[in-house]
Amino acid sequence: MGAASVSTPAAAFDGWHLENATAIPGKGAGWDYVSLDAARNHLFIGHRGQGLQVYDIATRKLVKVIGTTAADSSNGATLMPEFDLGISYNENGTITPFKLSTLEAQASIKLGDELDSTHYDPATKRIVVNMAAGKDGTDLIVLEAPSLKVVGTIKVTTKKPEHAEGDGKGNFYMASRDENSVYRIDTKDMKVTAQWPTPGCAQTNGLALDVANNRIFLGCRGSATVKPSFAVMNAENGAMVYTSEIGGGNDEVIYDADLKRVFLANGVNAVLNVFEQVSADSYKPSEAMGTQAGVRTMAMDPKTKKIYAVTADGSADYSKKITTTVSPYYANTFFTDRFYVLTYSK
């Protein structure tokens, strides 16, 4: 008689799906990050040449473009509700402050020739700005909130600093795509306190934190030898505790402690991977929802648990530069009135 086989129970299937797709009128343009002010139903969209657009998730309408961010080319917004403050971080090296309550913008502030993103650390009331890389690494400019005064600079050797998040205890964790590593930074003393490699996770890009369990969730784009993956790191010592394959082109990770779910948006393979958190070191693939090409950044409403993302009908025009490091067919041309806000629910 053969030995009995033991199967591992599958993770619960939630049934995440597209609830709504709403087109925003306007010219075609590239985009990057989205962020949500759930209290006011405002989704902020870094729509680059179209500016920092404000979309009302209740009425499903575009209600505002912040200040001069169309000319500045917005990559997205960092929100600080405690100060009634938001800032658009712009490709031309400026940030544009605005009030969350009124959406009224102040004059843009020049920080350098080019920047990628900004991150807020509520523990130290400081903003970390990912500037464009130089020959020997990247300067992370540190601003004081809400004054936005420059208080210092943190030098890192990475030329591809990516997603970052603070743990509320003074530690700030940042993914390094080109170095396949994670930085731990003290934003008060403005110094790097650790840099950990991410074996099994190539092109470390997306990052989210589980503060209660001291775990870092990573979205890894992969390489010629390592598949795109979801990875979990111990935030105390940098040890890798879990990896699993995901779709290509990750640019966002969301962790929801209520649902015990980790979400990874992957724009190249057009899939949203969902993992169930069984324990701090145990995870199960739950589902992989088909999305659309370009759905790579997202935001979640903490109450309704709806996920908001953006994409556009696009094409790779071979007469123009194509970002082949992401995909040989990465879109570089987008069409008028074909930019969409997508709402996903379960």
Salt bridges, closest charged atoms under 4 A:
ASP14 OD2 - ARG261 NE 2.83
GLU19 OE2 - ARG60 NH2 3.50
GLU19 OE2 - LYS306 NZ 3.04
ASP32 OD2 - ARG48 NH2 3.02
ASP37 OD2 - ARG40 NH1 2.95
GLU82 OE1 - LYS125 NZ 2.70
ASP84 OD1 - ARG40 NH2 4.00
GLU91 OE2 - ARG48 NE 3.64
ASP136 OD1 - LYS155 NZ 3.13
ASP139 OD1 - LYS155 NZ 3.34
GLU162 OE2 - ARG177 NH2 2.49
GLU245 OE1 - LYS227 NZ 3.69
ASP251 OD1 - HIS163 NE2 3.36
ASP251 OD1 - ARG221 NH2 3.47
ASP251 OD2 - ARG296 NE 3.84
GLU252 OE2 - HIS163 ND1 3.98
ASP256 OD2 - LYS305 NZ 2.76
ASP258 OD2 - LYS305 NZ 2.90
ASP281 OD1 - ARG215 NE 2.78
ASP313 OD2 - ARG338 NE 2.78
